[in-house]
């Protein structure tokens, strides 16, 4: 994705702590993962938790992500933390934590501890915090961690100009679609939400793959709209042939 936000994300992935935040569906994870694959394909340790994890879970996930031998000695925390710190200090690592809105104060403080220990010894660590909802507020309430965040990047819905450049480069389906059709789709359903565009892309491409007689058309797009959650579009616009 060539949005300004994604390009800035690439620039920010360095030996610093940064926070990428914004509402769901705006392409944060997609952009950050793309940047990490390009800039640190063999050095990224990606962690994601579906609900508030205990610090022991974070230790175990880090242990596995760093390919340390055997099970994590989470019952002897000082040994576990020392080996994690040594592994982080041995070579450059990019620690990517997604869904940060699920982390509690103790987990955030643990991340601050890892950061400080590495900064004092090796300076080989970059940390990227990615989250939606109240991510920024949670970090703000954790003063020690907040003070260490070097840059903040808030994702916003795609602008009309970004729709015309990002979407055609995202998938071949959109390569030859006229600008006014792209804008009609965004007005009707996309609303600058990258996730909605991704869903539409899958729906349309699957339909075209399943029936070779089909061709891309507004009628096919209108059918694809019907496969989406109706709350993601303005109902009165679906039939407009603008």
C-alpha positions as protocol buffer text, in pm:
chain_id: "A"
residue {
  index: 1
  type: UNK
  ca { x: 0 y: 0 z: 0 }
}
residue {
  index: 2
  type: UNK
  ca { x: 140 y: 337 z: -98 }
}
residue {
  index: 3
  type: UNK
  ca { x: -62 y: 556 z: 136 }
}
residue {
  index: 4
  type: UNK
  ca { x: 118 y: 832 z: 321 }
}
residue {
  index: 5
  type: UNK
  ca { x: 55 y: 641 z: 644 }
}
residue {
  index: 6
  type: UNK
  ca { x: 210 y: 323 z: 507 }
}
residue {
  index: 7
  type: UNK
  ca { x: 512 y: 506 z: 369 }
}
residue {
  index: 8
  type: UNK
  ca { x: 563 y: 679 z: 702 }
}
residue {
  index: 9
  type: UNK
  ca { x: 533 y: 342 z: 875 }
}
residue {
  index: 10
  type: UNK
  ca { x: 825 y: 215 z: 667 }
}
residue {
  index: 11
  type: UNK
  ca { x: 1030 y: 519 z: 762 }
}
residue {
  index: 12
  type: UNK
  ca { x: 953 y: 473 z: 1131 }
}
residue {
  index: 13
  type: UNK
  ca { x: 1053 y: 106 z: 1154 }
}
residue {
  index: 14
  type: UNK
  ca { x: 1400 y: 164 z: 1296 }
}
residue {
  index: 15
  type: UNK
  ca { x: 1576 y: 129 z: 1631 }
}
residue {
  index: 16
  type: UNK
  ca { x: 1302 y: 316 z: 1814 }
}
residue {
  index: 17
  type: UNK
  ca { x: 969 y: 256 z: 1980 }
}
residue {
  index: 18
  type: UNK
  ca { x: 670 y: 367 z: 1775 }
}
residue {
  index: 19
  type: UNK
  ca { x: 293 y: 336 z: 1806 }
}
residue {
  index: 20
  type: UNK
  ca { x: 61 y: 279 z: 1510 }
}
residue {
  index: 21
  type: UNK
  ca { x: -301 y: 335 z: 1607 }
}
residue {
  index: 22
  type: UNK
  ca { x: -642 y: 402 z: 1454 }
}
residue {
  index: 23
  type: UNK
  ca { x: -983 y: 245 z: 1419 }
}
residue {
  index: 24
  type: UNK
  ca { x: -1034 y: -111 z: 1294 }
}
residue {
  index: 25
  type: UNK
  ca { x: -1017 y: -194 z: 925 }
}
residue {
  index: 26
  type: UNK
  ca { x: -788 y: 89 z: 813 }
}
residue {
  index: 27
  type: UNK
  ca { x: -496 y: -131 z: 710 }
}
residue {
  index: 28
  type: UNK
  ca { x: -264 y: -83 z: 1009 }
}
residue {
  index: 29
  type: UNK
  ca { x: -157 y: -446 z: 1039 }
}
residue {
  index: 30
  type: UNK
  ca { x: -133 y: -486 z: 661 }
}
residue {
  index: 31
  type: UNK
  ca { x: 95 y: -182 z: 628 }
}
residue {
  index: 32
  type: UNK
  ca { x: 315 y: -266 z: 925 }
}
residue {
  index: 33
  type: UNK
  ca { x: 357 y: -630 z: 820 }
}
residue {
  index: 34
  type: UNK
  ca { x: 447 y: -517 z: 468 }
}
residue {
  index: 35
  type: UNK
  ca { x: 708 y: -279 z: 607 }
}
residue {
  index: 36
  type: UNK
  ca { x: 852 y: -546 z: 836 }
}
residue {
  index: 37
  type: UNK
  ca { x: 870 y: -802 z: 555 }
}
residue {
  index: 38
  type: UNK
  ca { x: 1064 y: -552 z: 348 }
}
residue {
  index: 39
  type: UNK
  ca { x: 1292 y: -402 z: 613 }
}
residue {
  index: 40
  type: UNK
  ca { x: 1341 y: -683 z: 865 }
}
residue {
  index: 41
  type: UNK
  ca { x: 1217 y: -1011 z: 717 }
}
residue {
  index: 42
  type: UNK
  ca { x: 1442 y: -1228 z: 935 }
}
residue {
  index: 43
  type: UNK
  ca { x: 1446 y: -1011 z: 1245 }
}
residue {
  index: 44
  type: UNK
  ca { x: 1077 y: -950 z: 1319 }
}
residue {
  index: 45
  type: UNK
  ca { x: 926 y: -1111 z: 1627 }
}
residue {
  index: 46
  type: UNK
  ca { x: 549 y: -1081 z: 1581 }
}
residue {
  index: 47
  type: UNK
  ca { x: 322 y: -1116 z: 1883 }
}
residue {
  index: 48
  type: UNK
  ca { x: -57 y: -1092 z: 1896 }
}
residue {
  index: 49
  type: UNK
  ca { x: -295 y: -1172 z: 2179 }
}
residue {
  index: 50
  type: UNK
  ca { x: -671 y: -1213 z: 2143 }
}
residue {
  index: 51
  type: UNK
  ca { x: -737 y: -1111 z: 2502 }
}
residue {
  index: 52
  type: UNK
  ca { x: -550 y: -958 z: 2796 }
}
residue {
  index: 53
  type: UNK
  ca { x: -244 y: -1181 z: 2841 }
}
residue {
  index: 54
  type: UNK
  ca { x: -60 y: -1252 z: 3162 }
}
residue {
  index: 55
  type: UNK
  ca { x: 308 y: -1157 z: 3159 }
}
residue {
  index: 56
  type: UNK
  ca { x: 388 y: -1529 z: 3168 }
}
residue {
  index: 57
  type: UNK
  ca { x: 211 y: -1564 z: 2832 }
}
residue {
  index: 58
  type: UNK
  ca { x: 414 y: -1278 z: 2689 }
}
residue {
  index: 59
  type: UNK
  ca { x: 736 y: -1434 z: 2818 }
}
residue {
  index: 60
  type: UNK
  ca { x: 643 y: -1768 z: 2661 }
}
residue {
  index: 61
  type: UNK
  ca { x: 550 y: -1603 z: 2329 }
}
residue {
  index: 62
  type: UNK
  ca { x: 878 y: -1411 z: 2322 }
}
residue {
  index: 63
  type: UNK
  ca { x: 1070 y: -1726 z: 2406 }
}
residue {
  index: 64
  type: UNK
  ca { x: 913 y: -1908 z: 2112 }
}
residue {
  index: 65
  type: UNK
  ca { x: 942 y: -1606 z: 1881 }
}
residue {
  index: 66
  type: UNK
  ca { x: 1315 y: -1581 z: 1954 }
}
residue {
  index: 67
  type: UNK
  ca { x: 1357 y: -1956 z: 1890 }
}
residue {
  index: 68
  type: UNK
  ca { x: 1506 y: -2017 z: 2232 }
}
residue {
  index: 69
  type: UNK
  ca { x: 1553 y: -2386 z: 2318 }
}
residue {
  index: 70
  type: UNK
  ca { x: 1304 y: -2589 z: 2515 }
}
residue {
  index: 71
  type: UNK
  ca { x: 997 y: -2460 z: 2701 }
}
residue {
  index: 72
  type: UNK
  ca { x: 1015 y: -2112 z: 2852 }
}
residue {
  index: 73
  type: UNK
  ca { x: 1113 y: -2124 z: 3222 }
}
residue {
  index: 74
  type: UNK
  ca { x: 826 y: -1894 z: 3314 }
}
residue {
  index: 75
  type: UNK
  ca { x: 827 y: -2016 z: 3675 }
}
residue {
  index: 76
  type: UNK
  ca { x: 1176 y: -1875 z: 3722 }
}
residue {
  index: 77
  type: UNK
  ca { x: 1109 y: -1531 z: 3581 }
}
residue {
  index: 78
  type: UNK
  ca { x: 1457 y: -1385 z: 3636 }
}
residue {
  index: 79
  type: UNK
  ca { x: 1616 y: -1668 z: 3436 }
}
residue {
  index: 80
  type: UNK
  ca { x: 1355 y: -1640 z: 3163 }
}
residue {
  index: 81
  type: UNK
  ca { x: 1390 y: -1261 z: 3137 }
}
residue {
  index: 82
  type: UNK
  ca { x: 1768 y: -1278 z: 3135 }
}
residue {
  index: 83
  type: UNK
  ca { x: 1774 y: -1523 z: 2845 }
}
residue {
  index: 84
  type: UNK
  ca { x: 1513 y: -1321 z: 2653 }
}
residue {
  index: 85
  type: UNK
  ca { x: 1718 y: -1005 z: 2709 }
}
residue {
  index: 86
  type: UNK
  ca { x: 2037 y: -1176 z: 2595 }
}
residue {
  index: 87
  type: UNK
  ca { x: 1865 y: -1301 z: 2279 }
}
residue {
  index: 88
  type: UNK
  ca { x: 1728 y: -954 z: 2202 }
}
residue {
  index: 89
  type: UNK
  ca { x: 2073 y: -804 z: 2255 }
}
residue {
  index: 90
  type: UNK
  ca { x: 2257 y: -1059 z: 2042 }
}
residue {
  index: 91
  type: UNK
  ca { x: 2131 y: -924 z: 1709 }
}
residue {
  index: 92
  type: UNK
  ca { x: 1889 y: -662 z: 1583 }
}
residue {
  index: 93
  type: UNK
  ca { x: 1526 y: -757 z: 1647 }
}
residue {
  index: 94
  type: UNK
  ca { x: 1205 y: -581 z: 1555 }
}
residue {
  index: 95
  type: UNK
  ca { x: 944 y: -657 z: 1818 }
}
residue {
  index: 96
  type: UNK
  ca { x: 598 y: -615 z: 1664 }
}
residue {
  index: 97
  type: UNK
  ca { x: 301 y: -628 z: 1900 }
}
residue {
  index: 98
  type: UNK
  ca { x: -40 y: -625 z: 1736 }
}
residue {
  index: 99
  type: UNK
  ca { x: -377 y: -568 z: 1909 }
}
residue {
  index: 100
  type: UNK
  ca { x: -209 y: -367 z: 2185 }
}
residue {
  index: 101
  type: UNK
  ca { x: -552 y: -254 z: 2306 }
}
residue {
  index: 102
  type: UNK
  ca { x: -574 y: -594 z: 2480 }
}
residue {
  index: 103
  type: UNK
  ca { x: -263 y: -538 z: 2693 }
}
residue {
  index: 104
  type: UNK
  ca { x: -303 y: -439 z: 3057 }
}
residue {
  index: 105
  type: UNK
  ca { x: -78 y: -209 z: 3266 }
}
residue {
  index: 106
  type: UNK
  ca { x: 144 y: -495 z: 3387 }
}
residue {
  index: 107
  type: UNK
  ca { x: 205 y: -618 z: 3033 }
}
residue {
  index: 108
  type: UNK
  ca { x: 283 y: -267 z: 2912 }
}
residue {
  index: 109
  type: UNK
  ca { x: 524 y: -217 z: 3199 }
}
residue {
  index: 110
  type: UNK
  ca { x: 697 y: -543 z: 3109 }
}
residue {
  index: 111
  type: UNK
  ca { x: 751 y: -415 z: 2754 }
}
residue {
  index: 112
  type: UNK
  ca { x: 897 y: -97 z: 2900 }
}
residue {
  index: 113
  type: UNK
  ca { x: 1133 y: -308 z: 3112 }
}
residue {
  index: 114
  type: UNK
  ca { x: 1256 y: -504 z: 2809 }
}
residue {
  index: 115
  type: UNK
  ca { x: 1309 y: -183 z: 2617 }
}
residue {
  index: 116
  type: UNK
  ca { x: 1507 y: -16 z: 2893 }
}
residue {
  index: 117
  type: UNK
  ca { x: 1728 y: -318 z: 2951 }
}
residue {
  index: 118
  type: UNK
  ca { x: 1812 y: -342 z: 2582 }
}
residue {
  index: 119
  type: UNK
  ca { x: 1874 y: 31 z: 2552 }
}
residue {
  index: 120
  type: UNK
  ca { x: 2123 y: 18 z: 2837 }
}
residue {
  index: 121
  type: UNK
  ca { x: 2314 y: -278 z: 2695 }
}
residue {
  index: 122
  type: UNK
  ca { x: 2289 y: -323 z: 2319 }
}
residue {
  index: 123
  type: UNK
  ca { x: 2048 y: -82 z: 2145 }
}
residue {
  index: 124
  type: UNK
  ca { x: 1954 y: -360 z: 1904 }
}
residue {
  index: 125
  type: UNK
  ca { x: 1577 y: -343 z: 1951 }
}
residue {
  index: 126
  type: UNK
  ca { x: 1297 y: -171 z: 1763 }
}
residue {
  index: 127
  type: UNK
  ca { x: 946 y: -197 z: 1905 }
}
residue {
  index: 128
  type: UNK
  ca { x: 628 y: -134 z: 1708 }
}
residue {
  index: 129
  type: UNK
  ca { x: 301 y: -116 z: 1900 }
}
residue {
  index: 130
  type: UNK
  ca { x: -9 y: -156 z: 1681 }
}
residue {
  index: 131
  type: UNK
  ca { x: -365 y: -129 z: 1803 }
}
residue {
  index: 132
  type: UNK
  ca { x: -715 y: 8 z: 1764 }
}
residue {
  index: 133
  type: UNK
  ca { x: -978 y: 137 z: 2005 }
}
residue {
  index: 134
  type: UNK
  ca { x: -824 y: 279 z: 2321 }
}
residue {
  index: 135
  type: UNK
  ca { x: -463 y: 186 z: 2240 }
}
residue {
  index: 136
  type: UNK
  ca { x: -334 y: 541 z: 2266 }
}
residue {
  index: 137
  type: UNK
  ca { x: -521 y: 606 z: 2590 }
}
residue {
  index: 138
  type: UNK
  ca { x: -380 y: 290 z: 2747 }
}
residue {
  index: 139
  type: UNK
  ca { x: -26 y: 390 z: 2663 }
}
residue {
  index: 140
  type: UNK
  ca { x: -85 y: 745 z: 2783 }
}
residue {
  index: 141
  type: UNK
  ca { x: -189 y: 606 z: 3121 }
}
residue {
  index: 142
  type: UNK
  ca { x: 139 y: 414 z: 3142 }
}
residue {
  index: 143
  type: UNK
  ca { x: 371 y: 713 z: 3184 }
}
residue {
  index: 144
  type: UNK
  ca { x: 705 y: 526 z: 3175 }
}
residue {
  index: 145
  type: UNK
  ca { x: 614 y: 353 z: 2847 }
}
residue {
  index: 146
  type: UNK
  ca { x: 453 y: 663 z: 2698 }
}
residue {
  index: 147
  type: UNK
  ca { x: 769 y: 865 z: 2752 }
}
residue {
  index: 148
  type: UNK
  ca { x: 966 y: 612 z: 2548 }
}
residue {
  index: 149
  type: UNK
  ca { x: 742 y: 617 z: 2239 }
}
residue {
  index: 150
  type: UNK
  ca { x: 946 y: 803 z: 1979 }
}
residue {
  index: 151
  type: UNK
  ca { x: 674 y: 856 z: 1718 }
}
residue {
  index: 152
  type: UNK
  ca { x: 299 y: 816 z: 1685 }
}
residue {
  index: 153
  type: UNK
  ca { x: 121 y: 736 z: 1362 }
}
residue {
  index: 154
  type: UNK
  ca { x: -258 y: 749 z: 1345 }
}
residue {
  index: 155
  type: UNK
  ca { x: -422 y: 574 z: 1050 }
}
residue {
  index: 156
  type: UNK
  ca { x: -724 y: 739 z: 889 }
}
residue {
  index: 157
  type: UNK
  ca { x: -963 y: 625 z: 614 }
}
residue {
  index: 158
  type: UNK
  ca { x: -819 y: 634 z: 263 }
}
residue {
  index: 159
  type: UNK
  ca { x: -866 y: 970 z: 94 }
}
residue {
  index: 160
  type: UNK
  ca { x: -1014 y: 991 z: -258 }
}
residue {
  index: 161
  type: UNK
  ca { x: -665 y: 1048 z: -399 }
}
residue {
  index: 162
  type: UNK
  ca { x: -537 y: 740 z: -214 }
}
residue {
  index: 163
  type: UNK
  ca { x: -829 y: 530 z: -341 }
}
residue {
  index: 164
  type: UNK
  ca { x: -721 y: 606 z: -699 }
}
residue {
  index: 165
  type: UNK
  ca { x: -359 y: 509 z: -636 }
}
residue {
  index: 166
  type: UNK
  ca { x: -364 y: 247 z: -361 }
}
residue {
  index: 167
  type: UNK
  ca { x: -652 y: 25 z: -471 }
}
residue {
  index: 168
  type: UNK
  ca { x: -530 y: -37 z: -830 }
}
residue {
  index: 169
  type: UNK
  ca { x: -185 y: -125 z: -694 }
}
residue {
  index: 170
  type: UNK
  ca { x: -332 y: -347 z: -423 }
}
residue {
  index: 171
  type: UNK
  ca { x: -480 y: -607 z: -661 }
}
residue {
  index: 172
  type: UNK
  ca { x: -488 y: -666 z: -1036 }
}
residue {
  index: 173
  type: UNK
  ca { x: -871 y: -674 z: -1026 }
}
residue {
  index: 174
  type: UNK
  ca { x: -871 y: -295 z: -1001 }
}
residue {
  index: 175
  type: UNK
  ca { x: -591 y: -221 z: -1249 }
}
residue {
  index: 176
  type: UNK
  ca { x: -810 y: -111 z: -1539 }
}
residue {
  index: 177
  type: UNK
  ca { x: -1117 y: 11 z: -1350 }
}
residue {
  index: 178
  type: UNK
  ca { x: -1202 y: 372 z: -1432 }
}
residue {
  index: 179
  type: UNK
  ca { x: -1153 y: 636 z: -1164 }
}
residue {
  index: 180
  type: UNK
  ca { x: -1521 y: 730 z: -1150 }
}
residue {
  index: 181
  type: UNK
  ca { x: -1615 y: 364 z: -1089 }
}
residue {
  index: 182
  type: UNK
  ca { x: -1360 y: 336 z: -807 }
}
residue {
  index: 183
  type: UNK
  ca { x: -1504 y: 649 z: -648 }
}
residue {
  index: 184
  type: UNK
  ca { x: -1860 y: 517 z: -688 }
}
residue {
  index: 185
  type: UNK
  ca { x: -1758 y: 195 z: -512 }
}
residue {
  index: 186
  type: UNK
  ca { x: -1594 y: 387 z: -231 }
}
residue {
  index: 187
  type: UNK
  ca { x: -1895 y: 619 z: -190 }
}
residue {
  index: 188
  type: UNK
  ca { x: -2132 y: 322 z: -192 }
}
residue {
  index: 189
  type: UNK
  ca { x: -1946 y: 76 z: 26 }
}
residue {
  index: 190
  type: UNK
  ca { x: -1575 y: 133 z: 78 }
}
residue {
  index: 191
  type: UNK
  ca { x: -1580 y: 462 z: 271 }
}
residue {
  index: 192
  type: UNK
  ca { x: -1202 y: 461 z: 274 }
}
residue {
  index: 193
  type: UNK
  ca { x: -1191 y: 141 z: 481 }
}
residue {
  index: 194
  type: UNK
  ca { x: -914 y: -81 z: 349 }
}
residue {
  index: 195
  type: UNK
  ca { x: -1066 y: -393 z: 505 }
}
residue {
  index: 196
  type: UNK
  ca { x: -1393 y: -337 z: 317 }
}
residue {
  index: 197
  type: UNK
  ca { x: -1202 y: -297 z: -7 }
}
residue {
  index: 198
  type: UNK
  ca { x: -1012 y: -618 z: 70 }
}
residue {
  index: 199
  type: UNK
  ca { x: -1341 y: -802 z: 132 }
}
residue {
  index: 200
  type: UNK
  ca { x: -1486 y: -673 z: -194 }
}
residue {
  index: 201
  type: UNK
  ca { x: -1173 y: -781 z: -378 }
}
residue {
  index: 202
  type: UNK
  ca { x: -1202 y: -1138 z: -248 }
}
residue {
  index: 203
  type: UNK
  ca { x: -1577 y: -1158 z: -323 }
}
residue {
  index: 204
  type: UNK
  ca { x: -1537 y: -1029 z: -678 }
}
residue {
  index: 205
  type: UNK
  ca { x: -1225 y: -1228 z: -762 }
}
residue {
  index: 206
  type: UNK
  ca { x: -1383 y: -1550 z: -632 }
}
residue {
  index: 207
  type: UNK
  ca { x: -1692 y: -1487 z: -844 }
}
residue {
  index: 208
  type: UNK
  ca { x: -1482 y: -1423 z: -1156 }
}
residue {
  index: 209
  type: UNK
  ca { x: -1269 y: -1731 z: -1090 }
}
residue {
  index: 210
  type: UNK
  ca { x: -1576 y: -1951 z: -1039 }
}
residue {
  index: 211
  type: UNK
  ca { x: -1751 y: -1840 z: -1359 }
}
residue {
  index: 212
  type: UNK
  ca { x: -1523 y: -1763 z: -1658 }
}
residue {
  index: 213
  type: UNK
  ca { x: -1822 y: -1613 z: -1841 }
}
residue {
  index: 214
  type: UNK
  ca { x: -1846 y: -1329 z: -1590 }
}
residue {
  index: 215
  type: UNK
  ca { x: -1674 y: -997 z: -1653 }
}
residue {
  index: 216
  type: UNK
  ca { x: -1617 y: -706 z: -1423 }
}
residue {
  index: 217
  type: UNK
  ca { x: -1918 y: -475 z: -1431 }
}
residue {
  index: 218
  type: UNK
  ca { x: -2121 y: -247 z: -1210 }
}
residue {
  index: 219
  type: UNK
  ca { x: -2390 y: -514 z: -1188 }
}
residue {
  index: 220
  type: UNK
  ca { x: -2132 y: -759 z: -1053 }
}
residue {
  index: 221
  type: UNK
  ca { x: -2011 y: -497 z: -805 }
}
residue {
  index: 222
  type: UNK
  ca { x: -2371 y: -433 z: -692 }
}
residue {
  index: 223
  type: UNK
  ca { x: -2405 y: -806 z: -626 }
}
residue {
  index: 224
  type: UNK
  ca { x: -2080 y: -796 z: -427 }
}
residue {
  index: 225
  type: UNK
  ca { x: -2224 y: -513 z: -218 }
}
residue {
  index: 226
  type: UNK
  ca { x: -2507 y: -746 z: -117 }
}
residue {
  index: 227
  type: UNK
  ca { x: -2252 y: -988 z: 29 }
}
residue {
  index: 228
  type: UNK
  ca { x: -2121 y: -725 z: 271 }
}
residue {
  index: 229
  type: UNK
  ca { x: -2256 y: -629 z: 609 }
}
residue {
  index: 230
  type: UNK
  ca { x: -2520 y: -368 z: 511 }
}
residue {
  index: 231
  type: UNK
  ca { x: -2402 y: -137 z: 788 }
}
residue {
  index: 232
  type: UNK
  ca { x: -2079 y: -81 z: 594 }
}
residue {
  index: 233
  type: UNK
  ca { x: -2251 y: 112 z: 316 }
}
residue {
  index: 234
  type: UNK
  ca { x: -2517 y: 376 z: 258 }
}
residue {
  index: 235
  type: UNK
  ca { x: -2828 y: 175 z: 152 }
}
residue {
  index: 236
  type: UNK
  ca { x: -2964 y: 445 z: -76 }
}
residue {
  index: 237
  type: UNK
  ca { x: -2654 y: 452 z: -298 }
}
residue {
  index: 238
  type: UNK
  ca { x: -2621 y: 92 z: -407 }
}
residue {
  index: 239
  type: UNK
  ca { x: -2842 y: 126 z: -714 }
}
residue {
  index: 240
  type: UNK
  ca { x: -2712 y: 465 z: -827 }
}
residue {
  index: 241
  type: UNK
  ca { x: -2540 y: 437 z: -1163 }
}
residue {
  index: 242
  type: UNK
  ca { x: -2325 y: 745 z: -1110 }
}
